Structures are given as structure tokens and as C-alpha cells.
Amino acid sequence: MSETRTMAEYLVGLKYSDLPAEVIAKCKELILDSLACGIGGSRSPLGRVVRELAAELGGNPQSSVLGTGSKTACTLAAYTNASSINALDYDDTGKGGHPGSSIIPAVMALGERLGKDGQSILLACVAGYEIGTRVAAAIEPTWERYRQIHGVGTAQTFGSMAACAKLLDLDLDQVLNAFGVAGTSAPVAHAGKFGWHDKSIPFVKDNVAWPAQAGLQAALLAQKGYEGSESILDGDRGYWVMAGSDQCDFKILTDFTGYEIMKVSLKPYPCCRWIHTTLDALGALIKESRPKIADIDRIEVFAIEPLAEFFGKTNPRTFLDVEFSIPYSVALKFHATPHSEWFEPKNWTRPEIQTLASKVSVTLDEEYQALYLKLNRQSSRMPTRLEVFFKGGDKLVGYADDASGSPTNPLSREQRLAKVEDLLQKSFSQGKREAFIGLVENLEQTSHIGELMGLLKVS
């Protein structure tokens, strides 16, 4: 049996009534988180650029653009909103990347255009996570190959495609065509040119926006009879080779026991997920010992190879550099800067932030590198030790290897809602924030997703 066909048959056969209560609840958490990240991210320089371009391009006013009161063509809305959701690097993470930032904006854009109800939206999103994250996990390259080439948005195109195919209620032949179109529309594995040695991290960053648009467009084209390869994921010339991987675990593609969506993590900090165990360790030290910043001589972070090689930047040029800087993330957290404001230059260029960041170094720990590989290279399982040295000779040591927000170390409802409140407070009144949260938490009762997107208008 073709792996592509097996996935397509699963997608066509999936029903809302099949979904366990915990899967529906998880999906609503991810939708709430992503849309809040999109409103917050729309205020960033990256979000502003894509919003301005969407306004210039115009198009059929089908779907809402986050951070505005306007609408544009659904494919352009998917691209624009995906960019905003991922802009602060605060969005959900799973195997291989940021699945929600490609799936959820595509579903919301198409769902608004079609006038879909809440149950249809939830089913489509779950379908996207189940297909997209399996493709990402199956084609993950070996560590040696990963260090040379990999991509985040590459596999996410299948997630957004699957979600939109489900929303369109495509039949098996149409879904097979959509798989083929999605595979040949997916972005290249670009992370080898992530900007570590260039002037700055590029705005395309994790490349989640094009997969949102490409997956949505693949489903729409298939609906109209556009044909694609029906075996895109199969064999020794399959998608895994196109994506730059050196291996593919075909069993992962066809094993639908359990729900992959339950393995997706939420982020408590607006920075690369690989930095989160460092910040968790720091947070524990701050809570337990309440160290004074003025007394700190230096901070040493011991972590895996890529963190030691790339994440020690102390001269960020843009807010994106800050998102991938351990020194600046540590300094911003130590100074209790509101998470929704980390991206603002007025915060990360403050002299006290720069001074503390200059005292932070990142060093490779070979044992942690080995442990990370043993833990199956999960972005939430990043072994890290933090040592804070004080001018008087004292030292504090913290360690973490299971980041908060992971499936095994989840955020509480209070923590999740606090994040949403922080991201929305500059755009919406308290009453509007409460209405938004209530609507998403009861999304299965919504008759038209336009009600939710209309609530998110920003004048």
C-alpha cells in the first residue's frame, strides 16, 4: 500500500465524532494560543511589513487580516496571519517546527470564506496536525545531515493542505492530488542559511507563512481538478529526498495510533524553543534565591552544540536576533520584561539589558549533547545547566531538560490565559479579551467562524 494513499484515506475518513474530548480541548488551546500570538506579532516589524503588503495587494475581501479591520483573499490572509503568528517566536512547537502557525491561519482564512462552523474548524485543525507532524517526524534527517540541511516549513505544507482539504470535504482522488500539489509547492529546506553568519536572522526565519498559503492553495486547486503526484511521499525518490533528508521512516507515515496533536508544546517565552530550558532553570533560581542583578559577575550556560555555536550572540541587530540569543533572553527575563514586549527595541536596547547580556556566555557540554540525541532530539527536551557567579564568590546552579509547556510539563490554564491576556492587552479591552477567550473555549458551539474572526478586528 502506498504511504501517500494510506494518509489520504485516513484524512478522508476522519470525523469529528472520532475525536476524543482531550483532543478537542487541546486543539482549542492551540487555536487560542496561535490567534493571540498573531495579534501580538502583528505589532512587530515583521508583522507590519506583511500587513502593509497585503493592503497594497488587496484582493477579494474574503478573510480577516489579524491586527487590522480589513479583509483580503483567503490565500493572502493565510500567508499574512501565519507571518504574524510566528513573528515573536511565541507560537506552538512540535516535531520539526511550528505546526500551528501554518495550519491555523490557513484553516481560519478558508473557514471564514466558506462560512464554516466551529466543529468543522476543530476537525480540520486536528487533521492538519495529524498529517503534518507525521510527515515532519518521518522525514527528520540524521543529526549529521540536520547540521547541514533542514527546514521547518517544508513539511508544514502538508499540514495546512490536509486541514484545508478536510474543510473542503475533498474526496479521496482530490486529496491524493492535493498531496502531490502540496509536495511540489513546499519551500526548500533553507535552515542552512538561517543567518547565523550573516548580518542578521532573516525575516523569513522559520518559513511558516508560505506553507500556510501553499497548502491552502493546493487544496483549492485539487478541488477544481488540478492533478498532482499520487505517490509524493512514497519510495526512494519520495518527498523526503526532495526535502533534503537522508532518511525516511515510512512506518511513521502510516501509524495512526494515538493523536500527534497531543505532543505539541506551548511556549511560555517569546524566543526559540531551544532556549526555554535555560529560562526555566533561571526562573527557578530567581524564585528560590532572589539574586540581585547588581551582584552578578557572570553567567555561564552549558548546553548542546548548536546553542554553543550559534545562540550566544551579544550584538543583536534586530528583534529576530534577540529571539535566538541566550544572553538577551536571559537578560530580558532577569529584568522581568513583559513577554509581549521583548521584541520592542526600547526594551532590548536598554543599557541594563545590554550590560547583563554581555556577562552571559554559552559553552558546549558533551554529555548534554549526547543526552539530547538520546531524548530523540525534541525541542522541549534541551538539557541545560545555568551557573550564576556573584562578585563576592558565591554561585547558584540551575538545571532543566524538560521545558515548561511540553506535554510532560504542561502550562496550567491560568498560565495559558495569562499569556493570551498579555498578548492582547494593547489591542483589546478586557471585555473583548474575555469574549474572545470564551468563544474559543466553546468553539464547537459556534455556527460561523466569522464571528470569531470579526471579534479580532483591530481598528
Phi and psi in degrees as a GROMACS rama.xvg file:
@    title "Ramachandran Plot"
@    xaxis  label "Phi"
@    yaxis  label "Psi"
@TYPE xy
-64.5659  134.14  SER-2
-62.5785  -38.992  GLU-3
-61.4478  -44.5272  THR-4
-65.3784  -39.5041  ARG-5
-61.7074  -42.5176  THR-6
-65.5705  -40.7537  MET-7
-64.6682  -40.9371  ALA-8
-64.9523  -39.1744  GLU-9
-61.0972  -45.3745  TYR-10
-62.0699  -46.4254  LEU-11
-64.0161  -37.6294  VAL-12
-82.4543  -12.9143  GLY-13
-67.6418  131.488  LEU-14
-124.614  154.277  LYS-15
-59.6918  -37.553  TYR-16
-66.2963  -16.1751  SER-17
-76.9454  -20.439  ASP-18
-78.5319  124.703  LEU-19
-64.4209  156.49  PRO-20
-58.4969  -38.4005  ALA-21
-68.7422  -28.726  GLU-22
-70.9607  -42.7752  VAL-23
-62.4811  -42.6313  ILE-24
-63.1044  -42.968  ALA-25
-62.6816  -42.8589  LYS-26
-61.1116  -40.8277  CYS-27
-65.2387  -37.246  LYS-28
-60.0725  -43.0276  GLU-29
-69.8719  -38.2827  LEU-30
-64.8395  -46.128  ILE-31
-58.6391  -45.9164  LEU-32
-64.2695  -46.2463  ASP-33
-64.3296  -45.1731  SER-34
-66.0202  -36.7705  LEU-35
-65.2758  -42.2528  ALA-36
-60.9541  -36.2199  CYS-37
-66.2012  -39.9507  GLY-38
-66.3525  -44.9434  ILE-39
-64.8389  -43.1437  GLY-40
-70.0056  -22.6844  GLY-41
-65.7332  -18.7842  SER-42
-83.9437  -10.989  ARG-43
-78.3162  163.868  SER-44
-57.0014  -39.5234  PRO-45
-63.8529  -47.5997  LEU-46
-60.9287  -39.03  GLY-47
-64.3461  -41.9153  ARG-48
-60.8627  -48.6489  VAL-49
-69.6055  -33.4331  VAL-50
-64.9095  -42.486  ARG-51
-64.1433  -40.1115  GLU-52
-65.9425  -41.0501  LEU-53
-60.3828  -40.4266  ALA-54
-65.5621  -38.4536  ALA-55
-68.5136  -39.1064  GLU-56
-75.6998  -29.221  LEU-57
65.0745  -133.076  GLY-58
109.656  172.006  GLY-59
-57.0889  120.761  ASN-60
-74.65  79.7218  PRO-61
-100.349  -34.5911  GLN-62
-139.726  145.124  SER-63
-72.7847  144.865  SER-64
-102.711  118.706  VAL-65
-59.586  140.639  LEU-66
85.4443  4.66649  GLY-67
-136.901  -176.469  THR-68
-113.95  18.0407  GLY-69
-110.054  168.082  SER-70
-127.614  159.258  LYS-71
-148.194  -175.853  THR-72
-58.5062  145.39  ALA-73
-60.7573  -36.8756  CYS-74
-66.7737  -39.4591  THR-75
-71.0114  -35.9156  LEU-76
-63.5432  -40.1969  ALA-77
-60.4638  -45.5109  ALA-78
-63.1136  -48.449  TYR-79
-64.4398  -46.2002  THR-80
-69.9118  -33.9135  ASN-81
-62.6061  -40.6985  ALA-82
-60.2235  -43.909  SER-83
-67.7716  -39.6593  SER-84
-61.5021  -37.8055  ILE-85
-91.617  -9.21071  ASN-86
-55.7518  -42.5147  ALA-87
-87.6732  -0.00110035  LEU-88
53.9798  42.9186  ASP-89
-115.634  -0.0451764  TYR-90
-87.2193  170.508  ASP-91
-62.9654  158.64  ASP-92
-132.892  146.972  THR-93
-145.944  -169.319  GLY-94
-60.8235  115.871  LYS-95
93.9928  -7.09786  GLY-96
159.029  -138.163  GLY-97
-121.539  76.5768  HIS-98
-59.7307  -41.2588  PRO-99
-62.1384  -33.0791  GLY-100
-70.4989  -15.9556  SER-101
-98.8434  -37.3869  SER-102
-75.5067  -53.1651  ILE-103
-66.5859  -43.9969  ILE-104
-65.4822  -32.4487  PRO-105
-66.4303  -44.3428  ALA-106
-64.4642  -44.1359  VAL-107
-64.9549  -39.9052  MET-108
-66.2413  -47.7369  ALA-109
-70.5188  -40.1374  LEU-110
-61.5339  -38.5799  GLY-111
-66.965  -41.1827  GLU-112
-62.0925  -39.9609  ARG-113
-87.2792  -12.8077  LEU-114
73.386  38.4689  GLY-115
-77.0779  154.599  LYS-116
-89.5813  175.326  ASP-117
-64.0713  -39.0213  GLY-118
-63.9282  -38.9525  GLN-119
-64.1454  -39.2874  SER-120
-64.3298  -45.645  ILE-121
-63.1691  -44.5457  LEU-122
-61.6547  -43.4839  LEU-123
-63.2444  -43.8228  ALA-124
-63.3703  -44.7532  CYS-125
-59.6474  -44.6756  VAL-126
-57.9722  -41.3276  ALA-127
-63.1045  -44.553  GLY-128
-63.8721  -40.9764  TYR-129
-66.6586  -39.6742  GLU-130
-79.6049  -51.1001  ILE-131
-62.2734  -43.7035  GLY-132
-73.4442  -28.0468  THR-133
-67.5096  -41.2131  ARG-134
-62.5565  -44.8967  VAL-135
-60.5471  -43.7557  ALA-136
-68.52  -39.0319  ALA-137
-67.4098  -35.2686  ALA-138
-99.2254  9.67721  ILE-139
-58.6834  125.29  GLU-140
-73.6864  167.057  PRO-141
-61.1774  162.41  THR-142
-60.0634  -39.5144  TRP-143
-62.3707  -44.1596  GLU-144
-69.9144  -39.6952  ARG-145
-56.86  -39.5523  TYR-146
-66.2263  -19.57  ARG-147
-95.8645  -43.8231  GLN-148
-154.059  133.58  ILE-149
-166.437  167.134  HIS-150
-144.012  152.74  GLY-151
-91.6828  -58.1267  VAL-152
-68.8021  -16.7503  GLY-153
-48.8435  -59.1527  THR-154
-76.0314  -21.294  ALA-155
-67.1734  -16.854  GLN-156
-60.2248  -35.6112  THR-157
-68.5974  -32.2207  PHE-158
-66.5866  -48.2824  GLY-159
-67.5269  -37.6693  SER-160
-60.2975  -48.9718  MET-161
-61.4158  -42.4744  ALA-162
-61.9932  -44.1448  ALA-163
-73.4706  -33.9482  CYS-164
-61.5483  -39.6245  ALA-165
-67.1828  -40.3523  LYS-166
-64.7699  -32.6104  LEU-167
-84.5838  -6.99048  LEU-168
57.0969  47.3476  ASP-169
-69.3376  149.022  LEU-170
-84.0258  178.688  ASP-171
-60.2839  -45.9189  LEU-172
-62.302  -40.5895  ASP-173
-66.2428  -40.5318  GLN-174
-64.2797  -41.5436  VAL-175
-60.0207  -42.1976  LEU-176
-64.2182  -39.5384  ASN-177
-62.724  -38.8903  ALA-178
-57.9998  -46.9163  PHE-179
-63.9516  -42.6105  GLY-180
-65.6449  -40.9629  VAL-181
-61.7572  -43.8815  ALA-182
-63.1614  -36.0237  GLY-183
-87.7995  -5.1299  THR-184
-101.605  -10.3794  SER-185
-66.2989  150.155  ALA-186
-71.4317  158.257  PRO-187
-68.4811  160.077  VAL-188
-78.0729  94.1186  ALA-189
-97.4377  -3.66563  HIS-190
-66.0782  -14.2043  ALA-191
-65.625  -16.7521  GLY-192
-118.832  54.4542  LYS-193
-80.9802  -6.79262  PHE-194
100.731  8.25381  GLY-195
-60.5438  -35.4772  TRP-196
-108.538  6.07076  HIS-197
-96.5625  -167.027  ASP-198
-67.0917  -27.5211  LYS-199
-171.993  165.346  SER-200
-65.1638  129.728  ILE-201
-73.2114  155.591  PRO-202
-63.1564  -28.2396  PHE-203
-65.9429  -29.474  VAL-204
43.6638  -111.075  LYS-205
-80.2368  -4.8072  ASP-206
53.5045  56.4297  ASN-207
-96.4887  -18.0811  VAL-208
-76.9605  -44.178  ALA-209
-62.1861  -42.5213  TRP-210
-58.4116  -34.9895  PRO-211
-62.1029  -46.6577  ALA-212
-71.8334  -44.2152  GLN-213
-65.5855  -40.5579  ALA-214
-65.6649  -42.7819  GLY-215
-61.7387  -45.2863  LEU-216
-67.1139  -35.1541  GLN-217
-60.4745  -43.5108  ALA-218
-65.8671  -41.7185  ALA-219
-65.2147  -40.7694  LEU-220
-64.6101  -43.2224  LEU-221
-61.8147  -36.4176  ALA-222
-60.129  -32.9479  GLN-223
-89.6234  4.00947  LYS-224
100.159  5.23244  GLY-225
-68.224  130.919  TYR-226
-99.8374  146.088  GLU-227
-137.731  172.413  GLY-228
-62.2229  130.313  SER-229
-88.3081  3.99313  GLU-230
-131.93  32.827  SER-231
-58.1176  -30.4961  ILE-232
-94.3033  -3.77212  LEU-233
-93.1729  149.476  ASP-234
73.7341  -173.946  GLY-235
-81.432  0.393843  ASP-236
-119.225  20.6666  ARG-237
-76.3281  -173.841  GLY-238
-57.9951  -32.8916  TYR-239
-58.1908  -36.0768  TRP-240
-70.703  -42.7885  VAL-241
-59.4853  -34.0727  MET-242
-82.4901  0.378021  ALA-243
90.2906  7.09478  GLY-244
-81.191  163.45  SER-245
-112.3  12.4963  ASP-246
-163.069  160.678  GLN-247
-149.093  127.516  CYS-248
-94.8639  93.3178  ASP-249
-64.7318  -23.8439  PHE-250
-64.7679  -34.6119  LYS-251
-61.8342  -36.0946  ILE-252
-64.228  -28.4046  LEU-253
-114.218  3.90527  THR-254
-96.3737  104.953  ASP-255
-108.058  29.8962  PHE-256
-79.0077  128.022  THR-257
81.22  173.042  GLY-258
-119.847  120.813  TYR-259
-65.0134  -26.7217  GLU-260
-59.5521  -27.8523  ILE-261
-71.2825  -12.4536  MET-262
-94.5557  -1.15945  LYS-263
-77.8615  139.041  VAL-264
-100.258  150.787  SER-265
-103.58  154.118  LEU-266
-105.425  130.116  LYS-267
-90.6304  -8.77367  PRO-268
-130.567  143.833  TYR-269
-86.4784  69.1772  PRO-270
-159.287  172.885  CYS-271
-51.6997  137.189  CYS-272
-57.5509  -29.3946  ARG-273
-64.5317  -17.9201  TRP-274
-89.2431  -12.8235  ILE-275
-65.8654  -34.953  HIS-276
-66.6092  -32.1667  THR-277
-60.7412  -45.6507  THR-278
-71.5794  -32.74  LEU-279
-63.5221  -44.297  ASP-280
-62.2085  -41.6196  ALA-281
-64.3501  -43.3793  LEU-282
-60.2508  -38.7788  GLY-283
-65.2274  -41.1234  ALA-284
-64.5896  -42.3638  LEU-285
-62.176  -43.2204  ILE-286
-67.088  -40.3122  LYS-287
-79.8941  -39.0787  GLU-288
-115.418  -14.7278  SER-289
46.4248  56.2263  ARG-290
-66.7059  149.52  PRO-291
-92.3706  129.36  LYS-292
-60.1014  -37.4501  ILE-293
-63.0217  -22.2913  ALA-294
-89.4732  -4.49982  ASP-295
-78.3388  129.926  ILE-296
-90.9367  -46.4028  ASP-297
-163.826  161.765  ARG-298
-129.443  128.314  ILE-299
-115.144  130.712  GLU-300
-113.752  129.034  VAL-301
-112.921  122.766  PHE-302
-152.05  -166.908  ALA-303
-79.6462  172.335  ILE-304
-56.5919  -51.8143  GLU-305
-61.53  -34.7248  PRO-306
-64.9748  -42.9275  LEU-307
-66.4328  -34.1515  ALA-308
-81.125  -37.0729  GLU-309
-119.389  -23.1435  PHE-310
-98.698  15.5368  PHE-311
-99.2891  16.8671  GLY-312
-60.23  129.554  LYS-313
-118.146  10.9577  THR-314
-132.436  60.4227  ASN-315
-62.463  141.776  PRO-316
-97.3079  -34.6623  ARG-317
-134.875  174.072  THR-318
-65.131  -24.7389  PHE-319
-68.3221  -36.1456  LEU-320
-61.5925  -36.8681  ASP-321
-64.3129  -37.1934  VAL-322
-62.416  -22.086  GLU-323
-116.746  23.414  PHE-324
-114.054  115.293  SER-325
-63.0259  -46.9218  ILE-326
-55.7594  -43.8595  PRO-327
-75.5563  -35.1735  TYR-328
-63.2499  -42.4583  SER-329
-61.1614  -46  VAL-330
-64.5071  -42.3703  ALA-331
-65.2651  -39.6531  LEU-332
-69.1336  -43.2353  LYS-333
-58.2903  -35.2076  PHE-334
-89.9043  8.74419  HIS-335
55.3496  38.5355  ALA-336
-69.5538  131.355  THR-337
-53.2871  133.418  PRO-338
-58.6658  -37.7266  HIS-339
-69.546  -6.65656  SER-340
-114.743  5.92514  GLU-341
-59.4373  -33.2642  TRP-342
-73.095  -17.6743  PHE-343
-74.896  126.717  GLU-344
-55.2616  -31.9668  PRO-345
-62.0184  -19.5648  LYS-346
-94.3708  -52.5894  ASN-347
-79.2582  -8.09503  TRP-348
-98.2145  3.58743  THR-349
-61.3273  139.592  ARG-350
-55.8932  -39.7133  PRO-351
-67.9085  -31.8121  GLU-352
-69.2932  -46.004  ILE-353
-64.0151  -38.2777  GLN-354
-64.9756  -47.3794  THR-355
-66.9669  -40.4314  LEU-356
-59.5002  -35.8317  ALA-357
-67.2124  -14.5109  SER-358
-93.8091  0.367739  LYS-359
-102.42  130.163  VAL-360
-123.984  155.888  SER-361
-125.441  126.595  VAL-362
-126.943  142.911  THR-363
-69.8849  134.812  LEU-364
-118.234  112.77  ASP-365
-61.4445  -35.8972  GLU-366
-65.8385  -38.2447  GLU-367
-68.4245  -37.5389  TYR-368
-59.8716  -45.7747  GLN-369
-64.5987  -39.2527  ALA-370
-66.7414  -40.5568  LEU-371
-58.6093  -44.5488  TYR-372
-65.5688  -37.8126  LEU-373
-65.8659  -32.73  LYS-374
-81.7428  13.2582  LEU-375
69.9633  30.4864  ASN-376
52.4418  50.2487  ARG-377
-91.2293  135.667  GLN-378
-65.044  -21.8602  SER-379
-89.8168  -6.57479  SER-380
-114.694  69.3646  ARG-381
-110.186  95.9064  MET-382
-58.9942  126.784  PRO-383
-146.063  137.075  THR-384
-119.176  134.309  ARG-385
-116.664  126.757  LEU-386
-120.722  120.916  GLU-387
-107.196  117.826  VAL-388
-102.16  135.891  PHE-389
-108.656  157.399  PHE-390
-61.3504  -27.8879  LYS-391
-82.6552  -2.75901  GLY-392
105.805  -11.9826  GLY-393
-72.3606  161.713  ASP-394
-146.367  140.344  LYS-395
-114.736  141.086  LEU-396
-127.54  131.722  VAL-397
-130.39  152.263  GLY-398
-142.15  145.016  TYR-399
-153.695  145.111  ALA-400
-142.378  12.8525  ASP-401
-140.709  95.4866  ASP-402
-63.148  142.79  ALA-403
-60.9362  141.693  SER-404
97.8119  -8.14285  GLY-405
-77.2391  165.445  SER-406
-59.4793  -29.7599  PRO-407
-93.2209  -4.1611  THR-408
-144.602  59.9787  ASN-409
-71.574  156.563  PRO-410
-76.4007  145.317  LEU-411
-74.6806  165.389  SER-412
-59.3328  -39.0236  ARG-413
-62.047  -41.3634  GLU-414
-66.7717  -41.1963  GLN-415
-64.3058  -43.0778  ARG-416
-71.9398  -32.0587  LEU-417
-62.8357  -39.3356  ALA-418
-62.5208  -46.2069  LYS-419
-61.0824  -46.0757  VAL-420
-58.582  -43.4757  GLU-421
-62.6974  -41.6767  ASP-422
-70.7648  -28.1696  LEU-423
-99.486  -13.5233  LEU-424
-62.928  -27.708  GLN-425
-83.109  -10.1849  LYS-426
-110.827  -30.2318  SER-427
-130.198  152.351  PHE-428
-71.3172  166.409  SER-429
-59.0397  -42.5385  GLN-430
-63.1185  -39.9317  GLY-431
-69.9725  -36.9982  LYS-432
-63.1583  -43.8087  ARG-433
-64.8865  -38.0735  GLU-434
-65.7588  -41.0922  ALA-435
-62.3449  -48.6996  PHE-436
-60.9192  -45.1445  ILE-437
-62.9446  -38.1914  GLY-438
-66.717  -43.5603  LEU-439
-68.2889  -40.4149  VAL-440
-67.9293  -14.1411  GLU-441
-123.696  35.996  ASN-442
-61.212  -31.2713  LEU-443
-63.6235  -15.9639  GLU-444
-92.4558  -5.6735  GLN-445
-78.8386  131.533  THR-446
-88.0167  -20.3137  SER-447
-150  121.341  HIS-448
-65.8408  -16.8154  ILE-449
-59.576  -26.2321  GLY-450
-62.4114  -41.5741  GLU-451
-69.9368  -47.242  LEU-452
-67.1874  -31.9826  MET-453
-66.0924  -31.5492  GLY-454
-67.893  -22.8349  LEU-455
-92.5364  11.298  LEU-456
-65.7761  138.372  LYS-457
-121.037  121.982  VAL-458
